[in-house]
């Protein structure tokens, strides 16, 4: 009801503006000038209304007009403004003498106005009919679709407005000697001006009432966001059980983080995205590791802790929560991976295996954060640990007892993705709640500074009144869809399409989601997490193959030979729903998953640039 009143009040104000313009034009003594001013009064205002709509589209005030979602509402409103303008113009130009020949022109103008109104009604009716028509019906459907085109209606509306203006202008030619006055000459300009002020006041009051109502609705979202955030928050831990205490200690021991990274830069380039074969006898590498042994000792102690809890405002979730610990974890796993290779080269297998296990535990601790992007980072950390394990096995050949001590990460990626999806839902609601409490320009709202372009000049009040309700519903739909996707198996044939469709829908939300930060992040992050889960299963099987080879002096002919001696069961390929693949060639053997493209490439290495290929563990055979 509030929006209807706002539209009617705006229409009243617009019509009064036209009326005062015509009243002023009627005071001009020169006949031709009077007609020209009247013509301008009739045309300029609808033009300004249309231009205003275009500007609002540009800055996102009614962003969905451009996509065609709101044109059944907006264009009829523009049509009413145009028709109202023409009606007032016609009334103002009636002569004081009823016998004036100009009456014929006015009747013609009224006829055009009625025709345009009829077209608008036909458009709305046909638009509804098309929604219920069978798309398979060819000709009727094509005709109805064409008639319901908003461009066709828009063109007819403009043509009708311009046509009336042309007729009036032609009738005005040669009438500079007119002596009869217009009815608009009797209109009280002062009263019309007062009416304009009253109409504008009513518009502002109604607008403010709608804004306050929406502000309250948005503010109430904070309670919902708080409940969702608390539901996925990690459990609090005592300091003696909390690994976060030791991670902060290790970070402090590094000193200046920038200088530490510069010292390790040459080796970090080999480690990320996958560890290279370090020159383990390099004196500079050994010297740096010796210098950082106290940090490594602390990281090993952290790996033995029960869990990891970092105090955050989970009850007031925000996409802009700073989580610097993620960057620290990358540095810690790099340090542990480099030390594991050096220790393995010296035969210090207890230290090497301890460091590899510590990498897996670091990834597990990092995954305690209820965010999708930290789940993705945990996946990267775990893959770094798996790659380190592969290098150590291939280069330095640990025996069966040493391999038996490998302890892989235990976190559940489906569970963490669901937690992260719920937290993302909470963060979006929290941001909307903040929008309901602020009063400023959209580009000056601090939480949105990284989300919108600097030229998005729009008051938050306009956003709330015209966009917030729709964006809230769209966001709810998008967030709940993501939660549902997190519960779907990646072996589903259309799994990747579901994620890509969600990313496309999510990108339409103008102010809730940080586009530059996310991009198509959900597809990348979900698939990255499941790749890591697949690599964990592959690594477990590969370690079992190595143990089988060392104990029986031969490679297994099939993975079934690994149970129950080395594995309780053969892991299922997450992307196919079948067992992992295993092939043996003359010079190497491979354990692999077909990957998210769900195509068996016979153990071809995965190419991140094309998202093609298999995820695998490839190891050369040894001559006994």
Secondary structure by P-SEA (a helix, b strand, c coil): caaaaaaaaaaaaaaaaaaaaaaaaaacccaaaaaaaaaaaacaaaaaaaaaaaaaaaacccccccccccccccaaaaaaaaaaaaaaaaaaaccccccccaaaaaaaaaaaaaaaaaaaaaaaaaaaaaaaccccccaaaaaaaaaacaaaaaaaaaaaaaaaaaaaaaaaccccccccccccccccaaaaaaaaaaaaaaaaaaaaaaaaaaaaaaaaaaaaaaaaaaaaccccccccccaaaaaaaaaaaaccaaaaaaaaaaaaaaacccccccccccaaaaaaaaaaaaaaaaaaaaaacccccccccccccccccccaaaaaaaaaaaaaaaaaaaaaaacaaaaaaaaaaaaaaaaaaaaccccaaaaaaaaaaaaaaaaaaaaaaacccccaaaaaacccccccaaaaaaaaaaaaaaaaaaaaaaaacccccccccccccccccccccccaaaaaaccaaaaaaaaaaaaaaaaaaaaccccccaaaaaaaaaaaaaaacccccccccccaaaaaaaaaaaaaaaaaaaaaaaaaaaaaaaaccccccccccccccccccccccccccccbbbbbcccccccccccccccccccccccccccccccbbbbbbbcc
